[in-house]
Amino acid sequence: MEDVAAGVALELAGEFSIATTIYKGSGKKFFQQLAEQLDISTEVEDDKGKVKQLTLDQLKEEIALNLPTDALLLLPEAKRLTTGIRFWLEDLIEAGCRVCCFAVANPQRDIFIKMIEVELELPSDRAIRSAMQDEAAKLGLNLTAARLSQLQPLAGRNPMLARKVVRQEKLGINPTVEHRQYLVMMPILLTGLFAFAVIRYVGMGTGNKNWQIFGGVSLTLAMAAKQLGRVEGAKKRLGQ
């Protein structure tokens, strides 16, 4: 999400006054970063001439009062935003401010319900491979084209997983598949077996033993596959 927001910021840099930051547990730091990018003061001078940092509530009010008319707030990892920040953003939106939130899935609550949802296409294989190559270059890791082709399926279409896979490769850890961007064939297989099971009843009606046997075997395999599909391994991980 951070890469997407950075790309949008770069594309619209000449049209809007853009501020982008990620909430990482500190509300004051979050608003300070927004204010600094929008050229809004984060300090105040008291009666004695001493300069002090604005408090959290003062930062909220200062940004809301001095927000440029062409301001555009880009907020990656929007699901992290606290309730207080979301309510503050709601007031800004009602005042005409442009706010763009990025998230893997729409949380479907308060301000997110009111926003126009735009679903982005998944990154291409070339983009995923480029992300892996960039991460490898940062780590000083030389990955051949053959090794990249082996590692890429483990990341799916997720750039963050792509970087994680490269970091695991650097540490000598065998990466595992963590994404779910694949086609589940079990329903298709079960549908085919149950369809062939109908032949058993046709054979019973016509007296054809071969059809009865074939249909009975298909029905048995379908029921067995259905039960096997319910088998799940232990979901606990190391440390849990």
Disulfide bonds with the S-S distance in Angstrom:
none
